[in-house]
Amino acid sequence: MEVEHGDVWEALRPLCARVMSVPPEAVLPHARLVADLGADSLDITELEVASEEMFGVSLKGTDKAGVSTVGDVADLIVRLRTTHAAHSPLAR
């Protein structure tokens, strides 16, 4: 099962806009969650929970140290979904 980065981006963009109360056009791959979009710790937590529900992945226990932009979030979700698909019993 191949995970399309574009599909993740198309779903993540409006989600970020809603959670951070910014216009969708402000949500760009290089936009920094805190510095550019004004996210606080509650916004980050809400984004994590909403992303887990929307994309069917668990962000718990993942290394989020290098995640600072919207593009980084999309990349992390794609990696997690790809890893999950590879370990799925149906993938064998």
C-alpha positions as CSV (number, residue, x, y, z in Angstrom):
1,M,0.0,0.0,0.0
2,E,1.6,3.2,-1.2
3,V,0.9,6.4,0.8
4,E,0.7,9.5,-1.3
5,H,2.3,12.6,0.2
6,G,0.0,14.8,-1.8
7,D,-3.1,13.2,-0.3
8,V,-1.7,13.7,3.2
9,W,-0.9,17.4,2.4
10,E,-4.4,18.0,1.0
11,A,-6.0,16.7,4.2
12,L,-3.4,18.3,6.6
13,R,-3.6,21.8,5.2
14,P,-7.2,22.6,6.2
15,L,-6.7,20.7,9.5
16,C,-3.7,22.9,10.4
17,A,-5.7,26.0,9.4
18,R,-8.6,25.1,11.6
19,V,-6.5,24.1,14.6
20,M,-4.3,27.2,14.5
21,S,-7.1,29.6,13.4
22,V,-5.2,30.8,10.3
23,P,-6.3,31.1,6.7
24,P,-5.6,28.0,4.6
25,E,-3.3,30.0,2.3
26,A,-1.0,30.6,5.2
27,V,-0.4,26.9,5.7
28,L,2.5,26.2,3.4
29,P,5.0,23.3,3.6
30,H,7.8,25.6,4.9
31,A,5.5,27.4,7.4
32,R,6.8,26.9,10.9
33,L,4.1,25.8,13.3
34,V,5.1,28.1,16.2
35,A,7.0,31.0,14.6
36,D,4.8,31.4,11.5
37,L,1.4,30.0,12.4
38,G,1.4,31.0,16.1
39,A,0.8,27.5,17.4
40,D,1.0,27.1,21.2
41,S,1.4,23.8,23.1
42,L,-2.4,23.3,23.1
43,D,-2.6,23.7,19.4
44,I,0.3,21.2,18.9
45,T,-1.5,18.7,21.1
46,E,-4.8,19.2,19.2
47,L,-3.0,18.8,15.9
48,E,-1.4,15.6,17.1
49,V,-4.8,14.1,18.2
50,A,-6.6,15.2,15.1
51,S,-3.8,13.9,12.9
52,E,-3.9,10.5,14.7
53,E,-7.7,10.3,14.1
54,M,-7.6,11.5,10.5
55,F,-4.6,9.5,9.3
56,G,-4.9,6.4,11.5
57,V,-1.4,6.7,13.0
58,S,-0.1,7.1,16.5
59,L,2.3,9.9,17.1
60,K,3.0,8.7,20.7
61,G,6.5,7.6,21.1
62,T,7.7,9.2,17.9
63,D,10.7,11.5,17.8
64,K,9.2,14.9,17.1
65,A,12.4,16.9,17.8
66,G,12.9,17.7,14.1
67,V,9.3,18.5,13.4
68,S,8.9,22.3,13.2
69,T,7.1,22.9,9.9
70,V,3.9,21.8,8.3
71,G,5.9,19.9,5.8
72,D,7.7,18.1,8.6
73,V,4.4,17.0,10.0
74,A,3.3,15.7,6.6
75,D,6.6,13.8,6.2
76,L,6.2,12.2,9.6
77,I,2.6,11.1,8.9
78,V,3.7,9.6,5.5
79,R,6.6,7.8,7.2
80,L,4.3,6.4,9.9
81,R,1.6,5.3,7.5
82,T,4.2,3.7,5.2
83,T,5.7,1.8,8.2
84,H,2.2,0.8,9.4
85,A,1.3,-0.4,5.9
86,A,4.5,-2.4,5.7
87,H,3.8,-4.1,9.0
88,S,0.1,-4.8,8.3
89,P,-0.7,-8.5,8.0
90,L,-2.5,-7.7,4.7
91,A,0.8,-6.4,3.3
92,R,2.4,-9.8,3.5
